[in-house]
Amino acid sequence: MDSHTLKLFLALADNLHFGKTSREQHVSPSALSRCIKQLEDELGAPLFLRDNRSVRLTREGQQFREYASEVMNGWQAIRQAFRQDQLVLHGELSLYCSVTASYSFLYDILSSFRQDYPRIEMKLHTGDPARAVERVQQGLEDLAIGARPDNLPAGIDFQSITRSELRFIGPQSPQLLTEDQLIHPDAESWKDVPMILSEEGLARTRTDRWLKSHNIKPRIYAQVSGNEAIVSMVSLGFGIGVVPQIVLDNSPLTARIRIYDIQPPLTAYDIGLFALQKRLKDPLIAAFWNRQQ
């Protein structure tokens, strides 16, 4: 439970409408639903009653609304007090991330940072998330957002922002994988399954590892750069692919995609910020880095 979660809860408690709240708060409806479900799980009680026509607060939800309002009011008061004591920083920061990250959670991050540090200018560069660490290592970016690799390179610090499952996806039509192929994946049953894979990066590494564990030599239809390109080609029926759930949450092609329940599932992405350890003492980088903690 954090201030962002409480903010989403209070907005939904006011609107009593998931679609309107997701638009106002710049989060996807599925992300909003997961956030509320996680909050209810932590509290051990339902906060909203939902059906196809309406959303309303439960008795516990009404009680929690009072608590959340008090917490957020106190949070805003202490932030304002601290803000008045801060030195006014100014300068320029460069940040690298994927297009998906810029759609999903970057808006909230930059909005709050802009409020606290209005004189720091942000230069945003987007591209393949597989290059996030490399861009920071090469000094091309001050900060980058991407998935934490299995082995973090020396001299790089990482701060987690969110997690996202890795999904096997296929087109709604034609059906490229049968139920038996999902339950019993093996070299013989998968030999003719066309696959669209990343050229490089963590998704490719974890997919290759999964295929190898089942002795599957994939029939690669295409190797592409960028998760959005994989979703696009899969939606057109060219093959199956592997992308993070966060990409599907923000894709306009989701309705044309089916998610396959592959067992065992691939290891989820831990998505967060990268920076050079030696540069975390830079006041501008430190301001952004510490703002996310």
FENGI-V26519 format. One line per field, one symbol per residue. phi: phi as a letter, one per 30 degrees, with the letter a starting at -180 (. if undefined). burial: b if it has 16 or more other C-alpha atoms within 10 Angstrom, else e. A space follows every 50 residues. Layout:
phi: ???
burial: ???
//
This chain:
phi: .bdddddddddddddhadddddddcibdeddddddddddddddiadcbcb bdcabbddddddddddddddddddddddddddddcdddcblbbcbcaddd ddddbdedddddddddbdccccccccldddcededdedidbdbbcaddde bdddiccbbdcacbdccdbbddbddcbddddddbdadddcdcddbcbdda jddddddedddddchccdcddacbcjddddedddddjdlcbbbdeddddc cdcedcccccddbddddddccaccadedcdddedddddddddd
burial: eeeebbebbbbbbeebbbeebbeeebbbbeebeebbbebbeeeeebbbee eeeebbbeeebeebbeebeeebeeeeeeeeeeeeeeeeeeeebbbbbbbb bbbbbeebeeeebeebbeebeeeeebebbbbbbebbbeeebbbbbbbbbe eeeeeebbbbeeebebbbbbbbeeebbeeeeeeebbeeebeeebbbbbee bbbbebbeebbeeeebebeeebbebbbbebbbbbbbbbbbbbbbbbbbbb bebbebbbbbeeeeebebbbbbbbbbeebbeeebbebbbeeee
//
